[in-house]
């Protein structure tokens, strides 16, 4: 079922901005213009959402948009980087509004060593290019969305994928990892096999809560927490804190009579954030919006208010790391 943003529904919950001067880098958002499954989202929408919280820069994450329509198949994905680079140039015309500081594109890492020319083409397409995400999320249950081109839970274990990931490491580029909670052991093995590869885990590892996972929240949390603790022993992995408002997490926000408040979000989800920060430490954590996907469940203002409330007891240096510093360092933002 396509995800939909409902402005009137979101407007039911209005909150004053918490800590409005807090400097923020949002390291995970998308632009959608041609997708049948995700809501339309362009620069004007990003500017409107980020205007209240003090968001200075963002990192764009791949979403199968803007591909070239011709040329070698493996190079068509470079069109996405070219497309977002053009949007970033448009953003620079208003230096007082949010800027796109980094681009995470995609490439078929199962090309192995042959992926290098693709990555070089991405680098040539934009000085903002920082790495790739080849989304690995897969589940055997047909009611849970699996990513295009992925037919098993073990993409990270594929020898060709690892050979391609080794090229990423050699080029000093970043791998964003998106998978479901039961796939985390595969990422642990990849991180240990390639200790020189900078890996960012998206969406807290996406603990599932729908389909066969519905009604098992505490059991899934225990499973998720065990693997997150083990992943945190890999010093080359960084955690993105966010993405839990997606439908497949099972909190049901998108079907509710009204969207959640920030206090309700804190009450329902803070244990995931608290545990991840405890395991990784603030210097290896970064808050993310995952907009506009999470916008189907709550507003940008409410989401970042919740984040700020969750970590209000941390020191200024620790909060600055999670809201800005970690993302700036990992994605080499200016």
Backbone bond lengths (Angstrom), bond angles and torsions (degrees), N, CA, C in turn:
res aa  C-N    CA-C-N  psi(-1)  N-CA   C-N-CA  omega(-1)  CA-C   N-CA-C  phi
1 X - - - 1.459 - - 1.526 109.47 -
2 X 1.343 118.75 130.11 1.469 120.43 179.67 1.526 111.59 -62.54
3 X 1.331 115.80 143.67 1.457 121.34 177.00 1.525 109.14 -83.21
4 X 1.322 116.60 142.05 1.461 121.46 -174.10 1.516 110.45 -131.15
5 X 1.337 116.66 135.97 1.457 122.47 171.89 1.519 108.16 -93.66
6 X 1.352 116.71 129.96 1.468 122.18 -178.00 1.529 108.76 -119.13
7 X 1.324 118.26 94.36 1.468 121.40 -175.45 1.521 113.76 -56.50
8 X 1.322 118.43 -43.06 1.462 120.68 -179.17 1.524 111.12 -64.61
9 X 1.304 115.94 -38.70 1.475 120.68 178.07 1.524 110.12 -65.65
10 X 1.331 117.80 -45.00 1.460 121.57 178.96 1.528 111.29 -62.05
11 X 1.334 116.91 -33.89 1.463 121.50 -175.84 1.526 113.20 -69.06
12 X 1.337 117.11 -8.29 1.462 119.56 177.73 1.527 112.25 -65.18
13 X 1.342 116.65 -25.03 1.464 120.99 -178.92 1.521 108.60 -113.96
14 X 1.326 115.21 115.00 1.462 121.21 177.28 1.516 108.80 -119.41
15 X 1.331 116.35 133.61 1.465 121.28 179.19 1.520 110.02 -135.69
16 X 1.323 115.91 144.22 1.457 120.08 169.56 1.525 108.45 -68.22
17 X 1.331 116.12 150.53 1.460 120.85 -177.43 1.523 110.35 -75.11
18 X 1.322 115.75 128.00 1.458 122.24 174.91 1.528 108.77 -81.09
19 X 1.330 116.77 135.65 1.471 121.53 175.48 1.537 110.72 47.10
20 X 1.340 117.59 60.89 1.477 120.64 -170.64 1.522 114.90 -65.39
21 X 1.318 118.71 -19.50 1.466 120.22 -179.02 1.529 112.86 -89.19
22 X 1.316 117.55 -2.66 1.473 121.43 -179.82 1.524 110.24 -59.76
23 X 1.325 117.67 122.46 1.463 121.57 178.46 1.525 109.47 -74.56
24 X 1.336 115.34 133.90 1.462 120.68 -173.83 1.525 110.57 -131.29
25 X 1.314 115.21 138.34 1.467 123.46 162.51 1.522 106.16 -113.19
26 X 1.311 117.25 121.12 1.469 121.46 176.45 1.533 107.49 -93.70
27 X 1.332 117.47 106.58 1.468 119.75 -171.96 1.523 115.35 -89.84
28 X 1.350 116.64 17.26 1.462 116.13 -178.10 1.526 111.23 -159.94
29 X 1.316 116.02 99.89 1.460 121.44 170.92 1.511 108.26 -146.89
30 X 1.323 115.47 169.47 1.460 122.50 -178.72 1.525 110.25 -127.92
31 X 1.318 115.91 163.59 1.455 122.91 164.01 1.524 107.00 -119.18
32 X 1.335 116.65 133.01 1.463 121.30 176.85 1.526 108.77 -127.73
33 X 1.302 116.75 128.36 1.462 120.57 174.68 1.523 112.03 -128.57
34 X 1.314 118.13 -26.36 1.462 120.65 -174.30 1.522 113.01 -119.85
35 X 1.331 118.24 3.64 1.451 121.35 -173.75 1.525 112.08 -76.73
36 X 1.328 115.97 140.72 1.460 121.09 174.71 1.525 111.61 -88.64
37 X 1.328 117.35 -15.26 1.460 121.36 -173.21 1.529 113.58 -105.19
38 X 1.337 117.58 -20.22 1.461 120.58 -174.42 1.527 110.25 -124.78
39 X 1.334 117.57 153.80 1.466 120.82 -175.01 1.520 113.23 -71.04
40 X 1.328 115.06 145.28 1.459 121.47 175.54 1.525 109.46 -55.74
41 X 1.338 116.69 134.59 1.466 120.49 -178.64 1.517 107.70 -156.09
42 X 1.337 115.33 120.28 1.458 120.25 -178.46 1.519 109.68 -130.95
43 X 1.331 116.77 -172.65 1.461 121.19 -173.78 1.520 111.92 -58.02
44 X 1.319 118.21 -40.94 1.464 120.12 -179.01 1.526 111.15 -62.56
45 X 1.332 117.30 -35.68 1.463 120.74 177.82 1.523 110.84 -68.38
46 X 1.337 116.15 -42.58 1.461 119.92 177.79 1.522 110.68 -61.08
47 X 1.329 116.84 -44.41 1.469 120.39 179.15 1.526 111.14 -60.75
48 X 1.323 116.71 -42.17 1.466 120.20 -179.33 1.520 111.15 -65.48
49 X 1.334 117.44 -41.36 1.461 120.12 -178.12 1.524 112.62 -70.50
50 X 1.323 117.15 -36.33 1.464 120.49 -174.40 1.518 113.13 -88.88
51 X 1.318 118.66 -2.24 1.467 121.26 -171.58 1.519 113.23 -67.54
52 X 1.332 118.30 -33.46 1.470 120.40 -174.79 1.524 112.29 -80.76
53 X 1.324 117.21 -49.88 1.452 120.68 172.33 1.536 107.46 -76.59
54 X 1.292 116.52 152.38 1.466 121.74 -172.79 1.537 110.76 -83.73
55 X 1.344 115.47 66.04 1.469 121.13 -178.23 1.521 108.67 -86.87
56 X 1.316 116.44 117.25 1.460 121.91 -176.44 1.530 112.53 -91.76
57 X 1.345 116.05 -42.15 1.461 121.35 -177.20 1.514 109.98 -140.19
58 X 1.316 114.82 160.72 1.462 120.99 174.82 1.525 109.39 -133.82
59 X 1.321 114.80 167.17 1.464 122.34 168.88 1.527 107.10 -122.03
60 X 1.318 115.89 124.56 1.460 121.89 177.89 1.525 109.01 -81.74
61 X 1.329 116.47 136.29 1.465 122.36 177.01 1.516 111.09 -113.33
62 X 1.318 115.27 138.68 1.458 122.21 -175.93 1.514 112.41 -49.77
63 X 1.325 115.08 145.75 1.470 119.86 176.74 1.527 110.99 -153.79
64 X 1.334 117.29 32.79 1.466 122.06 172.83 1.531 112.54 63.41
65 X 1.303 116.96 31.90 1.466 121.69 -179.48 1.529 110.50 -112.39
66 X 1.318 116.53 154.96 1.457 122.28 169.85 1.515 116.30 73.25
67 X 1.321 118.67 12.71 1.462 120.29 -177.08 1.536 111.79 -60.99
68 X 1.325 115.39 150.44 1.463 119.76 172.45 1.522 109.31 -64.06
69 X 1.315 115.72 147.33 1.463 120.00 -178.08 1.520 113.14 -92.20
70 X 1.325 116.54 -7.41 1.459 119.23 178.98 1.523 109.46 -148.53
71 X 1.324 116.09 -176.43 1.460 121.12 -177.10 1.523 110.82 89.62
72 X 1.332 117.43 -179.86 1.470 121.27 -179.50 1.529 111.40 -54.49
73 X 1.303 117.23 136.56 1.465 122.25 -174.78 1.522 112.33 -56.04
74 X 1.332 116.27 -43.09 1.465 118.76 -174.99 1.525 112.54 -69.72
75 X 1.349 117.09 -18.80 1.461 121.30 -179.14 1.524 113.55 -95.19
76 X 1.317 118.05 -6.59 1.464 119.70 -177.24 1.526 111.98 -64.29
77 X 1.336 116.39 -28.59 1.466 120.21 179.75 1.524 112.23 -64.47
78 X 1.325 117.87 -20.47 1.462 121.36 179.89 1.531 110.27 -64.30
79 X 1.322 116.43 -22.81 1.456 119.98 177.17 1.518 112.86 -58.62
80 X 1.324 117.08 -30.28 1.462 119.47 178.97 1.526 110.94 -65.57
81 X 1.325 117.00 -42.58 1.460 120.82 177.47 1.523 110.57 -64.47
82 X 1.327 117.11 -41.53 1.468 120.55 177.97 1.528 110.94 -61.90
83 X 1.311 116.07 -41.73 1.460 121.84 -178.62 1.534 111.10 -64.36
84 X 1.328 116.90 -47.40 1.461 119.78 -178.50 1.521 110.97 -70.71
85 X 1.333 117.43 -31.78 1.464 119.41 175.67 1.530 110.31 -60.21
86 X 1.333 116.33 -37.32 1.460 119.60 176.41 1.521 112.02 -65.47
87 X 1.327 117.32 -38.41 1.460 121.01 177.20 1.526 109.99 -65.90
88 X 1.326 116.49 -40.23 1.462 120.22 178.04 1.519 111.46 -62.51
89 X 1.321 116.65 -38.23 1.470 120.14 176.83 1.528 110.44 -63.84
90 X 1.321 116.80 -39.76 1.460 120.55 176.75 1.530 110.96 -64.08
91 X 1.320 116.59 -38.90 1.468 120.68 179.82 1.524 111.71 -62.79
92 X 1.320 116.44 -33.51 1.466 119.95 -177.56 1.521 112.48 -66.23
93 X 1.323 117.89 -18.04 1.461 120.66 179.35 1.526 111.28 -66.19
94 X 1.312 117.05 -19.76 1.462 121.73 174.87 1.522 108.17 -121.02
95 X 1.326 117.70 86.95 1.470 120.81 -175.30 1.521 113.66 -66.85
96 X 1.330 117.90 -11.83 1.459 121.07 -179.49 1.528 112.03 -88.91
97 X 1.325 117.26 -7.59 1.463 121.62 178.52 1.528 109.34 -103.29
98 X 1.312 116.27 175.28 1.460 121.75 -177.57 1.528 110.74 -59.43
99 X 1.331 115.89 144.64 1.461 122.72 179.26 1.527 110.05 -116.87
100 X 1.325 115.74 148.05 1.459 120.73 174.73 1.521 107.50 -88.40
101 X 1.321 116.52 110.96 1.457 121.04 -173.53 1.511 114.75 -94.00
102 X 1.340 117.35 -18.19 1.455 120.41 -177.99 1.509 111.44 -155.28
103 X 1.322 116.09 154.36 1.463 122.67 179.34 1.526 108.91 -127.83
104 X 1.324 116.05 124.99 1.458 121.81 170.82 1.522 107.72 -106.93
105 X 1.326 116.35 109.63 1.455 121.35 -179.80 1.516 110.75 -92.72
106 X 1.313 115.50 -153.00 1.454 118.86 176.19 1.521 109.70 -142.28
107 X 1.316 114.96 165.06 1.465 122.79 176.21 1.516 106.70 -163.00
108 X 1.310 116.26 157.44 1.459 120.74 177.68 1.530 108.51 -85.72
109 X 1.328 115.82 97.01 1.460 119.69 -177.41 1.517 112.37 -67.79
110 X 1.326 117.42 -17.64 1.466 118.83 177.49 1.528 112.32 -71.53
111 X 1.330 116.71 0.38 1.466 119.80 168.23 1.519 110.73 -70.35
112 X 1.318 117.59 -13.25 1.454 121.48 -179.10 1.519 111.58 67.12
113 X 1.311 116.90 -137.10 1.464 120.93 -178.80 1.522 111.79 -60.88
114 X 1.335 117.46 -23.92 1.463 121.53 -178.82 1.527 112.88 -72.93
115 X 1.334 117.95 -3.33 1.465 119.88 177.44 1.527 111.84 -77.66
116 X 1.333 117.65 -13.40 1.464 119.95 -176.21 1.530 113.19 -56.29
117 X 1.340 120.18 -47.26 1.473 118.42 178.92 1.530 112.94 -60.29
118 X 1.325 117.75 -30.75 1.464 120.51 177.86 1.521 109.81 -67.51
119 X 1.319 116.11 -45.58 1.467 120.06 179.09 1.526 111.10 -65.57
120 X 1.312 116.72 -37.35 1.469 119.68 176.70 1.519 110.96 -64.68
121 X 1.339 116.82 -36.11 1.466 120.23 177.93 1.526 110.82 -67.31
122 X 1.327 117.48 -37.98 1.465 120.94 174.56 1.538 110.13 -60.29
123 X 1.325 116.20 -46.95 1.466 120.48 -179.36 1.522 111.24 -61.03
124 X 1.338 116.28 -38.45 1.464 120.18 179.20 1.522 111.33 -70.95
125 X 1.339 116.69 -27.67 1.462 120.94 -177.03 1.521 112.56 -73.84
126 X 1.331 117.20 -27.80 1.464 119.10 -178.73 1.520 110.85 -160.47
127 X 1.322 115.15 136.33 1.468 120.06 174.04 1.517 111.34 -70.92
128 X 1.334 117.66 -9.46 1.465 122.31 179.29 1.525 112.63 -88.67
129 X 1.321 117.57 -8.21 1.468 120.80 -177.62 1.527 110.02 -64.85
130 X 1.346 116.36 129.44 1.467 120.96 -176.36 1.523 113.68 -122.58
131 X 1.320 118.02 -12.45 1.459 119.18 -179.13 1.504 110.73 157.40
132 X 1.343 115.93 -161.07 1.456 119.34 -174.65 1.525 111.68 -136.71
133 X 1.312 112.74 157.59 1.460 120.55 166.38 1.510 107.42 -125.77
134 X 1.319 117.21 120.76 1.457 122.16 168.88 1.521 105.03 -108.57
135 X 1.323 115.66 94.94 1.462 121.47 -171.08 1.523 110.86 -56.20
136 X 1.342 116.18 129.72 1.460 122.32 -173.48 1.518 113.48 -110.08
137 X 1.345 118.69 0.20 1.462 121.31 -173.90 1.530 110.98 -58.90
138 X 1.339 115.40 125.51 1.464 121.84 -178.51 1.523 109.14 -152.26
139 X 1.319 115.77 141.37 1.457 120.83 173.73 1.519 108.72 -143.61
140 X 1.315 115.12 148.14 1.461 119.76 -178.03 1.524 112.61 -69.33
141 X 1.338 117.33 -21.62 1.449 120.89 -179.16 1.533 110.02 -79.64
142 X 1.305 117.41 126.76 1.462 121.69 -174.55 1.525 113.19 -69.64
143 X 1.332 117.98 -15.61 1.466 119.78 179.29 1.522 112.07 -80.15
144 X 1.314 117.55 -9.54 1.467 122.46 -179.77 1.525 108.68 -104.72
145 X 1.326 116.20 129.56 1.462 121.40 -175.70 1.526 111.60 -63.48
146 X 1.308 116.93 123.11 1.462 122.22 170.56 1.524 108.45 -102.90
147 X 1.317 116.42 151.19 1.454 121.10 -174.37 1.527 112.02 -75.98
148 X 1.325 117.24 151.07 1.466 120.58 -179.94 1.527 111.94 -56.80
149 X 1.316 115.85 133.60 1.455 121.42 176.05 1.518 115.01 79.30
150 X 1.345 118.35 3.46 1.460 121.59 -178.82 1.521 108.63 -108.46
151 X 1.347 117.34 122.59 1.456 120.75 -175.28 1.518 113.84 -121.48
152 X 1.339 116.71 11.76 1.463 120.30 174.75 1.515 108.92 -157.52
153 X 1.335 115.68 169.59 1.463 120.97 -178.94 1.519 112.83 -78.58
154 X 1.332 117.11 -8.40 1.461 120.50 -165.72 1.522 114.43 -111.42
155 X 1.337 117.82 37.92 1.466 119.66 178.28 1.529 111.31 -54.44
156 X 1.332 117.66 -43.49 1.465 121.08 -175.44 1.532 112.81 -64.04
157 X 1.318 116.91 -19.46 1.466 120.54 -179.42 1.522 112.62 -89.48
158 X 1.322 117.04 -9.57 1.463 121.06 -179.20 1.531 109.22 -63.52
159 X 1.336 118.78 125.88 1.474 120.77 -177.44 1.534 112.71 -58.73
160 X 1.320 117.12 -36.97 1.463 119.79 178.65 1.529 110.75 -68.00
161 X 1.341 117.46 -41.14 1.463 120.72 176.42 1.521 109.96 -59.12
162 X 1.314 116.73 -44.13 1.468 119.72 -179.60 1.527 111.79 -64.84
163 X 1.326 115.96 -35.30 1.467 118.75 176.92 1.526 110.27 -65.31
164 X 1.332 116.62 -39.39 1.457 119.74 176.49 1.515 111.93 -67.79
165 X 1.336 117.06 -38.93 1.459 120.99 177.76 1.523 111.17 -64.52
166 X 1.322 116.48 -32.16 1.464 120.18 176.89 1.526 110.98 -65.04
167 X 1.338 117.02 -33.58 1.465 120.39 175.39 1.528 109.82 -65.83
168 X 1.330 117.10 -42.44 1.463 120.78 175.10 1.522 110.63 -53.26
169 X 1.342 115.70 -49.00 1.466 120.42 -179.13 1.518 111.02 -61.16
170 X 1.329 116.24 -42.63 1.463 120.78 -178.87 1.521 111.67 -62.97
171 X 1.327 116.94 -31.60 1.462 121.82 -178.84 1.535 112.36 -89.67
172 X 1.324 116.83 -0.57 1.457 120.28 179.24 1.516 113.44 72.64
173 X 1.327 116.78 26.82 1.458 121.76 -179.34 1.526 110.87 -99.20
174 X 1.314 115.93 165.97 1.463 123.06 -174.14 1.533 109.88 -103.51
175 X 1.337 115.66 144.79 1.460 121.95 171.31 1.519 108.76 -109.71
176 X 1.340 116.64 116.81 1.465 120.34 169.19 1.522 107.54 -87.72
177 X 1.326 116.01 131.96 1.460 121.67 -177.32 1.518 109.90 -111.84
178 X 1.323 116.30 125.41 1.463 120.95 175.21 1.515 108.64 -125.65
179 X 1.322 115.55 117.99 1.460 121.06 178.61 1.524 109.18 -153.81
180 X 1.325 117.60 176.81 1.456 122.47 177.03 1.537 110.17 -92.13
181 X 1.322 115.59 161.52 1.468 120.60 -168.27 1.526 113.28 -55.57
182 X 1.328 118.14 -35.47 1.462 120.12 -176.58 1.533 112.55 -74.04
183 X 1.340 117.29 -7.36 1.465 120.67 178.89 1.534 113.02 -94.64
184 X 1.319 117.87 -4.48 1.465 120.48 -175.41 1.527 113.59 -57.66
185 X 1.339 121.01 -36.85 1.472 118.42 177.12 1.526 113.43 -56.15
186 X 1.335 117.28 -32.03 1.468 119.48 177.40 1.536 110.72 -67.20
187 X 1.328 117.15 -35.95 1.465 119.92 178.37 1.526 110.42 -70.87
188 X 1.316 117.26 -36.64 1.466 120.76 176.18 1.530 109.86 -57.78
189 X 1.325 116.41 -46.39 1.466 120.42 179.73 1.525 111.29 -62.98
190 X 1.341 117.38 -39.99 1.464 120.65 178.45 1.523 110.52 -64.77
191 X 1.315 117.38 -44.70 1.467 121.00 -178.78 1.515 111.25 -62.21
192 X 1.307 117.37 -36.38 1.469 120.59 178.80 1.524 111.86 -75.78
193 X 1.332 116.42 -31.23 1.467 119.52 179.08 1.525 111.48 -73.34
194 X 1.360 116.65 -29.02 1.468 121.86 -177.97 1.529 109.22 -126.78
195 X 1.310 118.08 72.06 1.469 120.38 -175.22 1.521 113.77 -65.67
196 X 1.332 117.95 -15.78 1.457 121.23 178.65 1.517 113.69 -88.73
197 X 1.335 117.10 -0.36 1.466 121.69 -178.86 1.520 109.77 -93.13
198 X 1.321 117.39 125.26 1.462 122.02 174.97 1.521 108.80 -79.26
199 X 1.342 116.20 118.33 1.461 122.73 -176.93 1.524 108.81 -118.11
200 X 1.317 116.34 134.44 1.463 122.01 174.74 1.523 107.60 -117.48
201 X 1.333 117.04 121.27 1.463 120.48 178.36 1.517 109.54 -87.73
202 X 1.317 116.58 121.61 1.461 122.20 -179.07 1.523 111.61 -80.28
203 X 1.328 115.61 148.47 1.464 124.28 164.07 1.535 113.89 58.27
204 X 1.342 115.97 35.84 1.462 120.09 176.78 1.532 112.87 57.35
205 X 1.326 116.57 23.19 1.463 119.10 179.84 1.512 114.01 78.07
206 X 1.327 118.87 9.15 1.461 126.07 171.79 1.535 113.82 46.77
207 X 1.332 117.01 71.89 1.466 118.92 172.20 1.527 110.19 -68.01
208 X 1.325 116.63 120.34 1.458 121.98 -174.80 1.526 111.49 -76.45
209 X 1.342 115.07 152.14 1.460 119.74 179.58 1.510 113.47 -146.10
210 X 1.328 117.03 19.65 1.466 121.57 179.59 1.525 108.89 -128.63
211 X 1.342 116.14 174.67 1.455 120.29 -179.68 1.514 110.68 58.85
212 X 1.327 117.77 -131.60 1.470 119.91 -178.78 1.526 113.39 -69.64
213 X 1.321 118.01 -7.82 1.466 121.85 -179.32 1.526 112.48 -97.63
214 X 1.314 117.68 -5.51 1.467 121.69 -179.09 1.522 110.45 -65.65
215 X 1.342 115.66 142.44 1.457 120.99 178.40 1.512 114.96 74.33
216 X 1.330 117.21 11.78 1.473 121.74 -177.34 1.526 110.36 -125.49
217 X 1.349 117.26 34.38 1.461 120.03 -169.94 1.530 113.05 -59.21
218 X 1.330 118.50 -45.95 1.464 120.09 -177.96 1.530 111.37 -66.97
219 X 1.322 116.12 -39.27 1.464 120.58 177.52 1.528 110.70 -63.25
220 X 1.324 116.63 -45.47 1.461 120.81 179.30 1.525 110.37 -65.15
221 X 1.338 117.03 -39.60 1.467 119.95 178.85 1.529 110.09 -59.57
222 X 1.321 117.63 -43.74 1.468 120.86 179.61 1.523 111.13 -61.11
223 X 1.325 116.07 -44.84 1.470 121.97 177.73 1.530 110.03 -61.80
224 X 1.320 115.75 -49.32 1.470 121.67 179.58 1.524 111.25 -58.42
225 X 1.340 116.97 -47.86 1.465 121.45 -175.77 1.522 111.84 -63.61
226 X 1.306 117.08 -39.19 1.467 120.11 178.65 1.524 110.68 -59.11
227 X 1.327 116.89 -46.11 1.461 120.18 -177.66 1.529 112.12 -73.74
228 X 1.339 117.71 -33.20 1.461 120.39 177.62 1.522 110.21 -65.33
229 X 1.320 117.46 -39.86 1.462 120.58 177.75 1.524 110.87 -61.73
230 X 1.317 116.82 -40.46 1.461 120.50 178.99 1.526 110.93 -69.20
231 X 1.334 116.87 -40.78 1.462 120.38 178.34 1.522 111.05 -61.82
232 X 1.311 116.90 -35.50 1.467 121.03 -178.14 1.513 112.67 -65.60
233 X 1.331 117.63 -16.90 1.469 119.74 176.30 1.523 111.70 -75.25
234 X 1.339 117.49 -7.95 1.467 121.97 177.45 1.527 107.91 -91.92
235 X 1.334 118.70 107.92 1.469 120.45 -173.22 1.513 114.41 -67.47
236 X 1.330 118.35 -13.23 1.468 121.42 -179.71 1.522 113.15 -89.22
237 X 1.334 117.52 6.42 1.462 121.03 -178.61 1.524 110.25 -110.37
238 X 1.330 115.58 135.44 1.465 123.86 176.57 1.521 108.26 -118.66
239 X 1.334 116.56 148.81 1.468 121.66 -175.88 1.520 112.01 -107.52
240 X 1.345 115.67 131.26 1.457 120.66 169.47 1.523 109.05 -92.29
241 X 1.331 114.91 127.28 1.452 122.12 -177.56 1.520 109.33 -97.99
242 X 1.318 117.20 103.02 1.455 120.80 -179.41 1.512 111.06 159.20
243 X 1.332 116.00 -169.79 1.455 121.27 175.38 1.511 115.95 78.54
244 X 1.331 118.28 8.74 1.463 119.63 -176.44 1.523 113.68 -86.66
245 X 1.337 117.98 0.05 1.464 120.22 178.10 1.527 112.22 -92.14
246 X 1.335 117.44 3.13 1.459 119.80 177.73 1.526 109.98 -67.34
247 X 1.335 118.29 150.31 1.475 120.40 -176.17 1.519 113.78 -55.33
248 X 1.352 117.95 -37.76 1.464 119.85 -174.55 1.533 113.39 -73.81
249 X 1.336 117.63 -6.90 1.468 119.04 171.04 1.525 111.82 -77.61
250 X 1.328 116.48 -17.41 1.448 120.08 169.51 1.512 117.21 83.94
251 X 1.331 118.70 14.51 1.461 119.55 178.19 1.532 112.55 -80.26
252 X 1.317 117.32 -14.05 1.453 121.38 172.14 1.511 115.89 76.32
253 X 1.324 117.57 15.26 1.462 119.28 -177.07 1.524 112.22 -63.02
254 X 1.317 117.10 -37.81 1.460 120.44 -175.28 1.524 112.74 -67.86
255 X 1.347 118.17 -17.62 1.455 121.60 179.80 1.528 112.78 -105.76
256 X 1.329 117.14 2.78 1.456 120.81 -175.05 1.531 111.53 -77.75
257 X 1.342 115.80 162.16 1.461 120.97 179.05 1.513 112.01 -63.34
258 X 1.337 116.26 -34.16 1.460 121.88 175.25 1.522 108.24 -143.85
259 X 1.338 118.48 159.34 1.465 120.27 179.62 1.518 111.18 -71.65
260 X 1.330 117.55 162.95 1.461 120.15 -178.90 1.526 111.85 -74.84
261 X 1.324 115.61 153.97 1.456 121.41 169.11 1.525 108.15 -83.82
262 X 1.322 116.31 168.95 1.466 119.11 178.03 1.520 110.98 -64.63
263 X 1.333 118.05 -35.90 1.468 120.26 178.35 1.520 110.80 -65.73
264 X 1.323 117.29 -38.03 1.463 120.39 178.15 1.521 110.82 -67.62
265 X 1.317 115.89 -36.86 1.459 119.69 177.85 1.528 110.19 -65.48
266 X 1.308 117.00 -43.81 1.467 121.42 178.22 1.529 110.16 -59.76
267 X 1.334 117.01 -45.30 1.465 120.88 -177.93 1.533 111.54 -63.17
268 X 1.326 117.28 -38.23 1.464 120.90 -174.71 1.521 113.63 -83.88
269 X 1.339 117.45 -29.37 1.465 119.33 -167.63 1.527 115.55 -123.40
270 X 1.301 118.88 -9.57 1.466 119.60 -170.54 1.524 113.32 -60.43
271 X 1.331 118.81 -27.42 1.463 118.31 -178.45 1.529 112.12 -63.33
272 X 1.342 117.16 -30.95 1.467 119.78 176.90 1.528 110.32 -68.06
273 X 1.313 116.10 -45.39 1.460 121.08 -179.74 1.528 110.78 -66.41
274 X 1.331 115.70 -45.98 1.473 119.43 -179.29 1.518 110.72 -58.46
275 X 1.323 115.95 -44.00 1.472 119.55 -176.86 1.525 110.82 -68.05
276 X 1.319 117.12 -44.12 1.462 119.99 -179.50 1.523 111.16 -61.97
277 X 1.332 117.20 -43.13 1.468 120.21 179.67 1.523 110.32 -66.17
278 X 1.325 116.37 -38.85 1.467 120.35 177.82 1.524 110.94 -60.29
279 X 1.325 116.87 -40.22 1.465 120.67 -176.75 1.531 112.57 -77.96
280 X 1.320 117.35 -44.12 1.465 121.27 -175.02 1.522 113.00 -90.35
281 X 1.330 117.01 -27.51 1.456 120.42 -174.21 1.514 110.89 83.28
282 X 1.339 118.26 149.51 1.470 120.80 -178.03 1.517 114.31 -57.17
283 X 1.328 118.50 -31.02 1.455 120.86 -177.34 1.530 113.13 -72.09
284 X 1.337 116.53 -8.54 1.467 120.60 177.59 1.530 111.02 -122.37
285 X 1.323 116.10 23.54 1.461 121.06 179.14 1.523 109.96 -129.09
286 X 1.348 115.74 147.02 1.464 121.27 176.79 1.523 109.00 -144.90
287 X 1.337 116.59 130.71 1.454 120.60 175.58 1.527 110.18 -73.38
288 X 1.334 116.52 145.70 1.466 123.38 -178.25 1.519 109.59 -137.00
289 X 1.351 116.49 152.50 1.462 119.21 177.24 1.524 113.31 -91.70
290 X 1.314 117.32 -34.23 1.468 121.89 -171.23 1.530 111.39 54.68
291 X 1.329 116.34 37.65 1.456 119.51 177.73 1.520 110.74 -86.12
292 X 1.325 119.58 148.32 1.462 126.92 5.85 1.520 114.70 -91.24
293 X 1.346 118.67 9.22 1.465 119.23 -177.86 1.530 110.24 -61.88
294 X 1.327 117.31 -49.55 1.470 119.59 179.04 1.524 112.41 -71.69
295 X 1.325 117.53 -14.84 1.462 120.67 177.80 1.520 111.30 -67.29
296 X 1.309 118.01 -15.17 1.458 120.96 175.04 1.528 111.11 -71.13
297 X 1.341 116.67 -10.88 1.459 121.09 -177.10 1.520 114.40 -120.22
298 X 1.331 117.59 -23.00 1.469 119.97 -176.13 1.514 109.99 -166.10
299 X 1.339 116.16 163.36 1.459 120.37 -177.90 1.525 111.20 -85.02
300 X 1.322 115.10 160.93 1.461 121.64 177.56 1.522 110.36 -61.23
301 X 1.334 117.45 -41.54 1.460 120.72 -179.12 1.520 111.85 -60.88
302 X 1.329 116.23 -45.62 1.463 120.95 -179.48 1.521 110.92 -65.60
303 X 1.332 117.00 -42.77 1.462 120.65 -178.02 1.518 111.56 -59.44
304 X 1.334 116.94 -50.03 1.459 119.26 -176.65 1.525 111.81 -74.26
305 X 1.315 118.07 -26.70 1.466 119.61 170.46 1.526 110.32 -61.46
306 X 1.332 116.20 -43.18 1.461 120.16 178.82 1.526 111.00 -62.00
307 X 1.331 116.63 -44.78 1.461 119.68 178.35 1.527 110.93 -57.24
308 X 1.320 116.07 -45.69 1.462 120.31 -177.98 1.524 111.59 -64.25
309 X 1.320 116.57 -37.90 1.462 119.96 177.92 1.532 111.52 -67.95
310 X 1.320 116.99 -37.16 1.463 120.55 -177.61 1.524 112.49 -61.49
311 X 1.331 117.24 -32.30 1.471 119.85 -173.54 1.526 112.05 -116.88
312 X 1.312 117.23 24.57 1.463 120.31 -177.00 1.529 112.87 -63.62
313 X 1.333 117.13 -24.02 1.466 120.19 -178.01 1.526 113.17 -85.17
314 X 1.320 117.58 -7.80 1.462 120.53 179.72 1.525 109.91 -77.15
315 X 1.327 115.80 161.05 1.464 120.27 178.91 1.523 110.26 -68.85
316 X 1.327 116.04 165.24 1.459 120.74 178.17 1.524 110.85 -59.22
317 X 1.326 117.52 -43.22 1.465 120.46 -179.26 1.525 111.26 -64.09
318 X 1.319 117.33 -38.34 1.455 120.95 -179.91 1.535 111.21 -69.44
319 X 1.317 116.77 -41.96 1.466 119.47 177.92 1.526 111.04 -65.98
320 X 1.320 116.86 -39.80 1.456 119.93 178.54 1.529 110.92 -62.21
321 X 1.314 116.75 -36.89 1.465 120.39 176.93 1.525 110.66 -61.73
322 X 1.319 117.15 -48.07 1.462 120.52 -174.77 1.518 113.01 -72.23
323 X 1.333 117.46 -30.22 1.457 120.60 -179.13 1.518 113.53 -91.56
324 X 1.333 117.81 -18.10 1.463 118.58 -174.30 1.529 113.62 -151.35
325 X 1.319 116.49 -48.81 1.453 120.27 -167.73 1.514 115.19 -65.68
326 X 1.327 117.45 -45.22 1.463 119.95 -178.06 1.523 111.01 -62.46
327 X 1.312 116.59 -46.18 1.471 120.05 179.63 1.522 111.13 -63.53
328 X 1.319 116.67 -40.18 1.467 120.35 179.58 1.524 110.62 -61.35
329 X 1.323 115.98 -41.66 1.470 120.08 -179.15 1.533 111.70 -72.23
330 X 1.318 117.48 -49.67 1.464 120.74 -173.67 1.526 111.23 -65.07
331 X 1.332 116.68 -39.71 1.465 120.25 -178.20 1.530 112.74 -96.54
332 X 1.331 116.63 9.97 1.480 121.92 176.24 1.523 111.02 48.67
333 X 1.347 115.90 53.93 1.454 120.92 -179.92 1.526 110.15 -83.70
334 X 1.302 115.47 150.74 1.470 119.34 179.96 1.515 109.54 -77.76
